[in-house]
């Protein structure tokens, strides 16, 4: 079994890894030794090296220059710092696009994407692939036995800037992918895409293109778009797989990772299908300011922990303070850097790392914060970094512990995200991630732990078997197998809650006929004939006192066992609010030993409904009422993490005696604070 990290030599006792991307090529060699000394002062244990160093390692097709990297790895090893060594394939050097412009991606308008940024390469380019794998082999041969090498880091943020490509290479690869997906049967593809509409029937595979720009006021084929989204994710995964294959052949004892981007609106990669390709799940996360930014961080860390199957994972990048790519880049407030890091730790991250170690003096990200800022080590930032390193050392016994599963799951499905927000639908205000995160936030508000569980390529009923409640918000794509798995979960005693815009299309983006919510209609015991989305600013009121917006539906109950939990009152500001008066808004149908509930609108406050659903499933909050909503509870085996969700101190006296492992020594959890307690 591949280890968490290869340390040769290194400590045998558990520890939380702490470090950053280190880019020594940006600095003269006289800085390197002082960097290692500062890393030791800060408690840094690991550094990611070489991410964007291809042009320095291979300055010409026939010339290699490894000497500087040899020196850097030797210095880090002498300083006791392990190395996560990048394959350096993230961005090709200028000589490559100069000699081979055919590696450059093409956008949806048919324009070639120019170099000068990063990731200016086609995932399906055979030319780029050949050069990239040559580099990977050279790196593996030279450094595979280096004592500093703890892990391989494949490329960097695959798909961050090149997830879609419409080049000739992409068209060829897309056709090959489609042949495999549809069994080489062009008629099957035509049926899957519904090409009888708008005279789109394909008579030859060569006619098929990627879904680029179409005339204004029209929309590419939805089935083609969904398949193209799957293909783009798979094409990037195939590049990952190709690099990993070389590394495993040449250095089988060194674990391999690549940094995912489970954060905010990054949606192009179905990471549930990528996990089997790597040894360690890693993630990059950056906070985007907003009213729910803290909870979005928790949501993403939770989802990453479940992609890792509850095992420890690696927070590869986040920021010590401000980033440089938002419209307004504000610094983090006091305590936020520690809170963000420890929230990731709570959700299973056994490595807490940043971009980057030393703030760049030049280049596009020179105003992005770092562990060592422009000011230097005599700064509040570096002192805060040192303090965090001290705290992580005090939490070493947490390392290796698994996340403790919750009784509630929020199901997350990338294909549903892609399909739910396609154009030419009843409302362009549909936001899949917002709905999923809204339910997660509601459980946080209720003081109830919930796992964000990736649906994956297949639901695999066993993944849901341990949960009492599964919320499947906006599960738009539901094929027959998934419908059967959800029905089996309910029949076995589980309680399913699904929402508007769920079950609407099958795996080919075909509407499931017979009434909405399509594939889930019989399980729910209801039928909807027509959607009733609301205009901007329009609201409706419900008879439990709550308010909803964005979407409504006139629901017909077709199974006599269905209980109407909440009805529309006919009130609100929406034009058609009165038309819904008395119509069911939320229903529940008992099935087997469980139940299936349906929420037909976007609730502004899910709290009242949530309490009824939790009571029905026999789930009570793990936090006392005084703390519910104010504090997030996360559990790892043997440990409880308490995260203050707000800026005001919280009195923890309702928990009883406080025996913090590190940091807090009183019954007060500071604003933006985190404490770790033994789990008893």
VOGU-3710 file (C-alpha; in Angstrom, 3 decimals, decimal comma):
1> xxxxxxxxxx> 0,000/0,000/0,000  1,333/3,442/-0,935  2,167/5,484/2,174  0,743/8,875/3,070  4,151/10,421/2,350  7,512/8,822/1,696  10,008/10,154/4,189  13,580/8,910/3,703  14,657/9,646/6,335  12,041/11,411/8,409
11> xxxxxxxxxx> 9,937/11,302/11,560  8,023/8,168/12,427  5,652/9,930/14,809  2,432/11,528/13,507  2,485/15,168/12,494  0,390/17,664/10,594  2,351/18,676/7,510  2,773/22,439/7,133  4,196/24,303/4,181  3,692/25,988/0,843
21> xxxxxxxxxx> 4,518/26,160/-2,831  8,170/27,143/-2,954  9,398/28,812/-6,144  13,182/29,267/-5,710  13,615/29,943/-9,423  12,128/33,392/-8,738  15,048/34,218/-6,451  18,820/34,268/-6,556  20,637/31,371/-4,838  21,767/33,563/-1,948
31> xxxxxxxxxx> 18,095/33,694/-0,796  17,645/29,920/-0,724  19,587/29,181/2,461  17,801/31,956/4,350  14,481/30,549/3,104  15,265/27,157/4,607  16,240/28,764/7,907  12,961/30,728/7,982  11,009/27,574/7,097  12,497/25,848/10,112
41> xxxxxxxxxx> 11,584/28,826/12,293  7,995/28,663/11,032  7,710/24,914/11,565  7,434/24,139/7,843  7,702/20,411/7,166  6,963/20,172/3,433  7,431/22,312/0,328  5,927/21,898/-3,117  8,703/22,632/-5,606  8,906/23,047/-9,365
51> xxxxxxxxxx> 5,287/23,710/-10,299  6,085/26,357/-12,930  9,727/25,563/-13,613  9,579/23,795/-16,992  11,299/26,671/-18,832  14,158/26,609/-16,315  14,507/22,828/-16,344  14,372/22,482/-20,133  15,355/25,832/-21,668  15,484/24,261/-25,140
61> xxxxxxxxxx> 14,201/20,989/-26,630  17,641/19,402/-26,452  18,976/21,008/-23,266  18,319/20,192/-19,618  19,429/22,222/-16,600  18,842/20,375/-13,346  21,718/21,773/-11,313  19,747/24,531/-9,624  16,962/22,116/-8,623  19,538/19,626/-7,322
71> xxxxxxxxxx> 20,858/22,348/-5,042  17,390/23,345/-3,829  16,352/19,779/-2,999  19,632/19,174/-1,173  19,146/22,350/0,892  15,583/21,400/1,806  16,624/17,896/2,775  19,447/19,192/4,941  16,896/21,426/6,641  14,608/18,482/7,372
81> xxxxxxxxxx> 11,934/19,629/4,912  10,214/17,049/2,738  9,527/17,831/-0,922  6,328/17,431/-2,884  7,971/17,557/-6,293  5,888/18,818/-9,193  6,227/17,252/-12,605  6,446/20,869/-13,878  4,084/20,190/-16,783  1,497/22,832/-15,847
91> xxxxxxxxxx> 2,691/25,448/-18,340  4,884/24,750/-21,383  7,966/26,927/-22,026  8,031/29,562/-24,787  10,157/27,433/-27,108  7,388/24,850/-27,292  4,533/27,067/-28,447  6,992/28,881/-30,736  7,952/25,623/-32,461  4,593/23,909/-31,993
101> xxxxxxxxxx> 1,735/26,427/-32,065  -0,544/23,428/-32,587  -0,446/22,770/-28,817  -2,394/25,980/-28,099  -6,083/25,623/-27,180  -8,907/27,021/-29,295  -11,886/28,762/-27,708  -15,572/28,368/-28,551  -15,324/31,156/-31,147  -12,543/29,332/-32,978
111> xxxxxxxxxx> -9,811/31,704/-31,789  -6,453/30,278/-30,802  -5,599/31,044/-27,185  -2,274/32,819/-27,025  0,618/32,111/-24,658  1,695/34,516/-21,945  -0,523/33,262/-19,152  -0,453/29,672/-18,003  -1,952/26,297/-18,994  -1,789/27,290/-22,666
121> xxxxxxxxxx> -1,974/23,683/-23,863  -4,568/21,305/-25,257  -5,366/18,347/-22,987  -5,704/16,185/-26,115  -2,609/17,395/-27,973  -0,341/14,419/-28,825  2,567/16,839/-29,281  2,161/18,363/-25,837  1,626/14,924/-24,296  4,875/13,635/-25,781
131> xxxxxxxxxx> 6,924/16,522/-24,428  5,180/16,413/-21,048  5,837/12,712/-20,537  9,464/13,164/-21,577  9,779/15,737/-18,805  8,052/13,454/-16,292  10,456/10,640/-17,146  13,449/12,941/-16,795  12,211/14,142/-13,397  11,485/10,617/-12,167
141> xxxxxxxxxx> 14,861/9,270/-13,296  16,778/12,124/-11,705  14,898/12,542/-8,423  13,127/9,255/-7,789  15,734/8,241/-5,191  16,379/11,685/-3,741  15,926/11,514/0,041  13,883/14,741/0,104  11,206/13,366/-2,237  8,034/12,658/-0,271
151> xxxxxxxxxx> 5,389/12,792/-3,034  4,851/13,594/-6,700  2,652/16,538/-7,658  1,197/16,048/-11,160  0,849/19,272/-13,156  -1,118/21,951/-11,273  -4,832/22,714/-10,992  -5,651/20,690/-14,095  -8,460/22,422/-15,986  -8,191/25,746/-14,224
161> xxxxxxxxxx> -7,752/27,564/-17,559  -7,990/24,915/-20,280  -10,950/22,762/-19,341  -12,633/23,414/-22,725  -10,806/23,166/-26,015  -12,327/23,291/-29,503  -9,191/22,571/-31,507  -8,835/19,924/-34,243  -7,159/17,664/-31,660  -10,154/18,074/-29,358
171> xxxxxxxxxx> -12,628/17,277/-32,160  -10,770/14,062/-33,004  -10,568/13,024/-29,347  -14,219/13,948/-28,762  -15,321/11,694/-31,634  -13,227/8,832/-30,264  -14,706/9,394/-26,809  -18,225/9,406/-28,274  -17,600/6,183/-30,194  -16,623/4,491/-26,942
181> xxxxxxxxxx> -19,495/5,968/-24,935  -22,121/5,055/-27,526  -20,718/1,665/-28,486  -19,525/2,804/-31,908  -23,167/3,156/-32,970  -23,880/6,475/-34,681  -27,616/5,811/-34,555  -27,321/5,414/-30,780  -25,571/8,764/-30,584  -28,298/10,411/-32,691
191> xxxxxxxxxx> -30,939/9,003/-30,383  -29,005/10,085/-27,294  -28,683/13,639/-28,571  -32,194/13,865/-29,989  -30,788/15,055/-33,299  -34,151/14,926/-35,053  -34,706/18,366/-33,534  -33,413/21,294/-35,636  -32,243/18,891/-38,373  -29,112/17,866/-36,494
201> xxxxxxxxxx> -29,002/14,191/-37,520  -25,415/13,037/-38,116  -24,729/10,668/-40,992  -20,991/10,344/-40,404  -18,766/10,560/-37,349  -16,607/13,158/-39,125  -19,541/15,585/-39,076  -19,422/15,830/-35,292  -17,767/18,882/-33,810  -17,383/20,267/-30,331
211> xxxxxxxxxx> -20,275/22,531/-29,270  -18,742/25,886/-30,161  -20,417/29,215/-30,794  -23,863/29,014/-32,454  -26,059/31,764/-33,941  -27,342/34,325/-31,444  -30,643/33,348/-29,899  -30,047/29,617/-30,354  -28,493/27,013/-28,092  -26,231/24,018/-28,781
221> xxxxxxxxxx> -27,737/20,568/-28,476  -28,184/19,839/-24,725  -27,159/16,191/-25,073  -24,047/17,208/-26,981  -23,245/19,819/-24,332  -23,583/17,324/-21,489  -21,430/14,767/-23,300  -18,861/17,470/-24,073  -18,700/18,444/-20,390  -18,085/14,798/-19,502
231> xxxxxxxxxx> -15,478/14,523/-22,258  -13,596/17,637/-21,098  -13,358/16,264/-17,559  -12,285/12,865/-18,890  -9,681/14,379/-21,242  -7,977/16,121/-18,332  -8,223/12,937/-16,292  -6,554/11,023/-19,136  -3,636/13,440/-19,047  -3,397/12,944/-15,285
241> xxxxxxxxxx> -3,485/9,188/-15,807  -0,703/9,341/-18,395  1,667/11,216/-16,079  0,776/8,997/-13,132  1,517/5,862/-15,181  5,079/7,033/-15,831  5,657/7,904/-12,177  4,300/4,588/-10,926  6,448/2,690/-13,397  9,658/4,454/-12,400
251> xxxxxxxxxx> 9,019/5,298/-8,713  6,384/2,857/-7,434  7,083/3,633/-3,776  6,398/7,385/-4,058  2,756/8,495/-3,600  1,204/10,655/-6,314  -1,243/13,529/-6,002  -2,634/16,426/-8,001  -4,391/19,468/-6,661  -8,150/19,545/-7,187
261> xxxxxxxxxx> -10,096/22,821/-7,069  -13,159/22,022/-4,981  -14,150/25,608/-4,324  -16,781/28,172/-5,168  -17,989/27,955/-8,794  -15,199/25,752/-10,204  -17,240/23,072/-11,930  -15,503/21,683/-15,023  -13,977/18,576/-13,447  -15,975/15,651/-12,060
271> xxxxxxxxxx> -13,500/14,886/-9,301  -15,454/11,866/-8,116  -14,179/10,101/-11,251  -10,588/11,311/-10,709  -9,996/9,951/-7,219  -9,016/6,395/-8,305  -6,108/7,821/-10,329  -4,155/9,211/-7,359  -2,831/8,089/-3,983  -3,557/11,237/-1,969
281> xxxxxxxxxx> -6,513/13,563/-2,508  -5,327/17,180/-2,556  -7,287/20,382/-2,882  -6,805/24,103/-3,445  -9,299/26,452/-1,841  -9,524/30,222/-1,883  -12,167/32,216/-0,049  -14,366/34,474/-2,168  -15,815/37,170/0,114  -19,559/37,118/0,612
291> xxxxxxxxxx> -22,193/36,553/3,283  -21,637/32,783/3,313  -17,905/32,624/2,565  -17,027/30,820/5,808  -19,659/28,172/5,259  -18,602/27,697/1,633  -15,109/26,894/2,891  -16,584/24,301/5,249  -18,763/22,878/2,444  -15,774/22,491/0,119
301> xxxxxxxxxx> -13,524/21,002/2,811  -16,308/18,584/3,748  -16,788/17,514/0,111  -13,026/17,066/-0,308  -12,918/14,912/2,836  -15,622/12,701/1,391  -13,878/12,497/-1,977  -11,005/11,101/0,096  -13,383/8,556/1,594  -12,848/9,879/5,124
311> xxxxxxxxxx> -9,074/9,325/4,961  -6,611/12,200/5,505  -6,111/14,528/2,554  -3,864/17,436/1,608  -4,821/21,114/1,539  -2,312/21,976/-1,161  -3,061/25,678/-1,549  -4,921/28,413/0,246  -3,957/31,973/1,106  -2,448/33,493/4,208
321> xxxxxxxxxx> -4,325/36,714/3,454  -5,410/38,561/0,289  -5,349/37,014/-3,169  -4,652/39,011/-6,334  -7,327/37,891/-8,800  -10,579/39,202/-7,320  -12,025/42,628/-8,101  -11,277/43,750/-4,551  -8,598/41,773/-2,710  -9,066/42,415/0,981
331> xxxxxxxxxx> -6,697/41,019/3,598  -7,903/38,434/6,060  -9,055/39,733/9,416  -7,276/38,764/12,645  -7,881/35,083/13,345  -9,138/34,241/9,863  -5,916/32,634/8,680  -5,898/30,239/11,634  -9,635/29,573/11,426  -9,481/28,754/7,714
341> xxxxxxxxxx> -6,529/26,395/8,182  -8,016/24,607/11,178  -11,423/24,211/9,522  -9,708/22,274/6,731  -7,842/20,260/9,367  -11,147/19,494/11,064  -12,531/18,047/7,838  -9,555/15,721/7,417  -6,673/17,700/5,927  -3,441/16,367/7,423
351> xxxxxxxxxx> -1,351/18,789/5,361  -1,969/22,546/5,604  -0,175/24,381/2,813  -0,253/27,753/1,090  0,447/29,496/-2,133  3,141/30,512/-1,653  6,182/30,576/0,656  7,718/33,915/-0,360  5,649/36,661/-1,971  6,770/37,242/-5,554
361> xxxxxxxxxx> 8,563/40,457/-6,481  7,576/40,153/-10,141  4,998/38,420/-12,271  1,224/38,296/-12,426  0,703/37,265/-8,797  3,130/39,603/-7,056  0,318/41,030/-4,912  -0,908/37,603/-3,792  -0,163/37,067/-0,096  2,392/34,531/1,092
371> xxxxxxxxxx> 3,888/33,092/4,264  6,790/35,542/3,935  5,338/38,837/2,674  7,058/41,652/0,800  7,729/43,184/4,226  9,875/40,197/5,164  9,934/38,050/8,312  9,741/41,092/10,607  5,995/41,322/10,005  2,651/40,479/11,591
381> xxxxxxxxxx> 2,065/37,979/8,801  5,174/35,926/9,446  4,630/35,999/13,202  1,105/34,689/12,589  2,549/31,951/10,358  4,988/30,932/13,091  2,128/30,840/15,602  0,102/28,594/13,295  3,070/26,250/12,904  3,329/26,040/16,688
391> xxxxxxxxxx> -0,355/25,249/16,990  -0,231/22,531/14,364  2,668/20,884/16,195  0,465/20,892/19,295  -2,219/19,057/17,348  0,079/16,319/16,033  -1,949/13,545/17,662  -4,858/14,387/15,323  -2,794/13,256/12,308  -3,990/10,039/10,734
401> xxxxxxxxxx> -7,424/10,059/12,329  -10,381/9,596/10,019  -13,424/11,798/9,743  -16,380/10,523/11,766  -19,376/10,083/9,426  -22,507/12,091/10,127  -26,053/10,750/10,057  -27,018/13,238/7,353  -25,671/13,562/3,819  -26,013/16,242/1,154
411> xxxxxxxxxx> -25,551/14,603/-2,238  -23,379/16,467/-4,736  -23,396/15,601/-8,440  -21,238/17,312/-11,070  -23,287/16,190/-14,136  -26,410/17,614/-12,490  -24,533/20,884/-11,956  -23,584/20,985/-15,642  -27,045/20,102/-16,957  -29,155/22,097/-14,479
421> xxxxxxxxxx> -27,646/25,396/-15,588  -27,801/24,884/-19,348  -29,567/27,665/-21,265  -33,078/27,417/-22,704  -34,557/26,242/-19,404  -37,466/27,711/-17,398  -35,220/30,118/-15,467  -31,696/31,469/-15,866  -31,591/32,115/-12,101  -31,034/28,446/-11,277
431> xxxxxxxxxx> -27,801/27,939/-9,329  -26,991/24,351/-8,425  -24,128/25,055/-6,026  -26,191/27,670/-4,157  -28,995/25,180/-3,548  -26,628/22,448/-2,353  -24,700/24,847/-0,119  -27,967/26,287/1,203  -29,029/22,913/2,576  -25,589/22,333/4,075
441> xxxxxxxxxx> -25,761/25,740/5,721  -29,185/24,921/7,132  -27,745/21,889/8,914  -24,925/24,052/10,294  -27,549/26,505/11,559  -29,384/23,639/13,240  -26,237/22,360/14,950  -26,387/19,099/12,982  -23,347/17,605/11,265  -23,843/16,741/7,595
451> xxxxxxxxxx> -21,499/15,107/5,086  -21,261/16,435/1,531  -21,123/13,186/-0,424  -20,059/13,025/-4,089  -22,487/11,066/-6,208  -19,691/9,870/-8,492  -20,093/8,086/-11,765  -22,519/5,738/-10,031  -24,250/6,303/-6,748  -23,323/2,819/-5,489
461> xxxxxxxxxx> -26,035/2,443/-2,863  -23,510/1,355/-0,247  -22,218/4,942/-0,133  -25,576/6,050/1,273  -26,266/3,048/3,462  -24,917/4,598/6,654  -27,033/7,745/6,492  -30,455/8,342/7,986  -31,225/11,409/5,853  -29,946/12,110/2,360
471> xxxxxxxxxx> -30,720/15,486/0,832  -30,363/15,442/-2,957  -30,781/19,097/-3,914  -31,471/19,785/-7,568  -30,456/16,255/-8,595  -31,285/17,135/-12,177  -29,769/14,127/-13,971  -31,336/10,857/-12,827  -31,032/7,740/-14,940  -32,821/4,455/-14,184
481> xxxxxxxxxx> -29,944/3,058/-12,080  -29,752/6,112/-9,879  -33,515/6,184/-9,437  -33,421/2,531/-8,366  -30,589/3,182/-5,897  -32,470/6,051/-4,274  -35,622/3,943/-4,057  -33,646/1,130/-2,417  -32,157/3,580/0,102  -35,645/4,732/1,084
491> xxxxxxxxxx> -37,128/1,241/1,177  -34,328/0,167/3,565  -35,254/2,886/6,034  -33,523/5,984/4,718  -35,197/9,366/4,449  -34,668/11,073/1,099  -35,266/14,781/0,604  -35,070/16,107/-2,929  -35,991/19,435/-4,436  -37,296/21,328/-7,414
501> xxxxxxxxxx> -35,477/20,781/-10,742  -34,620/17,194/-9,713  -35,138/14,021/-11,731  -35,959/16,072/-14,810  -33,602/14,523/-17,375  -31,921/11,188/-17,915  -28,216/10,562/-18,541  -28,565/11,902/-22,103  -30,297/15,148/-21,024  -33,646/13,874/-22,347
511> xxxxxxxxxx> -36,698/15,012/-20,417  -38,226/12,073/-18,538  -41,780/11,920/-19,817  -45,014/11,548/-17,862  -44,730/14,615/-15,652  -42,195/16,090/-13,294  -40,100/15,358/-11,250  -39,491/12,776/-13,912  -37,477/9,783/-12,777  -38,362/10,468/-9,111
521> xxxxxxxxxx> -42,095/11,001/-9,654  -43,281/7,559/-8,553  -40,981/7,432/-5,541  -42,298/10,788/-4,364  -45,945/10,062/-5,168  -46,524/13,439/-6,811  -46,844/14,935/-10,270  -46,104/18,372/-11,660  -47,437/19,378/-15,077  -45,702/22,719/-15,495
531> xxxxxxxxxx> -42,961/24,698/-13,769  -43,711/28,129/-12,338  -40,413/29,993/-11,945  -40,584/33,419/-10,348  -39,493/36,752/-11,735  -36,542/38,566/-10,109  -37,648/39,865/-6,730  -40,773/37,722/-6,735  -41,575/35,782/-3,555  -44,236/33,413/-2,268
541> xxxxxxxxxx> -45,269/32,658/1,306  -45,859/29,245/2,866  -48,201/28,248/5,660  -45,329/27,432/8,022  -44,408/31,115/7,971  -41,490/30,792/5,583  -40,800/32,661/2,347  -39,476/31,299/-0,948  -38,244/32,692/-4,238  -36,747/31,804/-7,658
551> xxxxxxxxxx> -38,923/28,754/-8,346  -42,341/27,265/-7,583  -44,471/24,414/-8,879  -48,158/23,503/-8,668  -47,849/20,006/-7,178  -50,516/17,323/-7,577  -50,557/14,486/-5,046  -51,160/11,200/-6,867  -50,496/8,710/-4,060  -52,965/8,744/-1,145
561> xxxxxxxxxx> -50,201/7,969/1,344  -48,461/11,287/0,630  -48,567/13,805/3,482  -48,552/17,502/2,659  -46,136/19,121/5,102  -46,306/22,699/3,836  -48,656/24,544/1,448  -48,463/27,744/-0,531  -50,660/30,455/1,012  -51,177/32,510/-2,115
571> xxxxxxxxxx> -49,314/35,429/-0,573  -46,089/37,054/-1,696  -44,852/39,532/-4,253  -44,694/37,179/-7,247  -47,148/37,865/-10,048  -48,581/34,347/-9,949  -48,409/33,831/-6,169  -52,188/33,744/-5,805  -52,449/30,968/-8,395  -50,631/28,637/-6,030
581> xxxxxxxxxx> -52,928/29,189/-3,047  -53,472/25,891/-1,208  -51,181/23,915/-3,502  -48,693/21,556/-1,798  -45,230/23,067/-1,458  -43,518/20,291/0,520  -44,648/16,666/0,599  -43,538/13,441/2,233  -44,401/9,894/1,183  -43,729/6,920/3,485
591> xxxxxxxxxx> -41,976/4,154/1,551  -40,956/0,844/3,083  -39,197/1,727/6,328  -38,248/5,207/5,133  -39,716/8,222/3,370  -39,295/10,394/0,301  -39,886/14,141/0,623  -40,107/16,803/-2,062  -39,492/20,551/-1,770  -40,959/22,374/-4,765
601> xxxxxxxxxx> -39,499/25,834/-4,170  -36,336/27,572/-3,040  -36,752/28,263/0,647  -35,191/31,398/2,082  -35,119/29,711/5,496  -34,977/25,937/5,542  -34,936/25,822/9,349  -38,636/25,171/10,094  -38,830/22,360/7,540  -35,490/20,945/8,602
611> xxxxxxxxxx> -36,636/20,545/12,191  -39,635/18,467/11,050  -37,462/16,288/8,833  -34,900/15,743/11,588  -37,612/14,866/14,112  -39,123/12,341/11,719  -35,732/10,654/11,322  -34,971/10,743/15,043  -31,913/12,978/14,639  -31,069/15,462/17,377
621> xxxxxxxxxx> -28,325/18,119/17,255  -24,981/17,147/18,750  -24,516/20,691/20,043  -26,499/22,254/22,898  -29,166/24,682/21,767  -27,182/27,688/22,958  -24,356/26,788/20,548  -26,341/25,515/17,555  -25,846/27,827/14,626  -23,071/29,806/16,282
631> xxxxxxxxxx> -20,519/26,993/16,317  -19,687/24,348/13,723  -18,917/20,910/15,130  -16,659/18,602/13,130  -15,499/15,213/14,403  -12,426/13,160/13,620  -11,822/9,879/15,413  -11,025/10,850/18,997  -11,390/14,602/18,469  -14,029/17,310/18,313
641> xxxxxxxxxx> -13,356/20,558/16,466  -15,416/23,607/17,394  -15,319/26,433/14,845  -16,769/29,831/15,693  -18,849/30,782/12,635  -19,041/34,420/13,697  -16,993/37,342/14,904  -18,267/37,457/18,498  -16,950/35,244/21,324  -19,056/32,185/22,220
651> xxxxxxxxxx> -19,456/30,825/25,742  -18,770/27,071/25,650  -19,943/26,440/29,220  -22,953/24,391/27,977  -20,484/21,725/26,817  -19,178/21,142/30,331  -15,463/20,926/31,058  -13,169/22,210/28,343  -9,964/20,218/27,871  -8,525/21,752/24,734
661> xxxxxxxxxx> -5,641/20,002/22,991  -4,025/23,210/21,779  -4,801/26,874/21,898  -7,963/27,531/23,925  -7,624/27,293/27,701  -10,953/28,758/28,773  -14,681/28,319/28,297  -14,782/31,106/25,701  -14,302/30,473/21,994  -13,005/33,728/20,507
671> xxxxxxxxxx> -14,547/35,272/17,429  -13,271/33,450/14,345  -11,652/30,970/16,744  -11,235/27,193/16,632  -10,613/24,769/19,470  -9,983/21,040/19,499  -11,324/18,816/22,281  -11,041/15,124/23,030  -14,115/13,298/21,717  -15,910/11,599/24,524
//
